[in-house]
């Protein structure tokens, strides 16, 4: 299993929106960055990810699961753009803020710190465990 981080603006599509989709989940569509697209192409069904509220909040609020592997993004006819489907697994007991992450030296190399603009990013096994502990949730 690989781990990822998915960024979304909560006023556009937030944790509650994804939770409302239930087990069917939702396309992680609209991504128009090659590196983020390639990250989605590398995902496998069952991979887990953090759901990060960007712009406002700046915090990881829950865990998601990839429920459909990369396929054509339905929001465009341009064949270059793929997406995956994700579903909500569980919220964090305590959101983990970007400030929390930056304050923890063990997370100094995390893509969220180093490549803050990338909307879909990899997360290492160690980073996953540390952030889950900070959020008081099981990995």
Steps between C-alpha positions, in 0.01 A plus 500: 500500500619849416402822673402835350370844584207658314450875527163668454353837584231432761262759352521324161509133609571426863510201731124516563435495125707185457344335804154565350598295193518184714678183397468584129738791550568769244736574213801707602452702185616830362871443562703667224854448620711224343677401820172474693346304210797264495462447874138395441608267219733331752218433749344161560155417630524487879777760532431746779535876508463805717222747418649848535296820512701758306467879485278519808563268789840377377454170679472127450149406606459135406608182326381397155536183296550462126192308384561519123835516325599764245252559219400782266398813692131552420534880516702514177523331163876555498648149526806628686307541825419207725361476851429242767192453714532534877266436789507628857626245753502693828553851633792592721414536867706818490585675170873524434587851388773603261649684797509170696675328210757777453572498875588129498860448382417142402272640227743759358539306173128437451374604155241721669789704638735478200249510210214683662319582175474142372137388535561122510820391672668187633534438873765265643417220744673689783319826419170311493556354847616831649208702361248237607643515853477882499137473389427243770370246250602149406708469183 
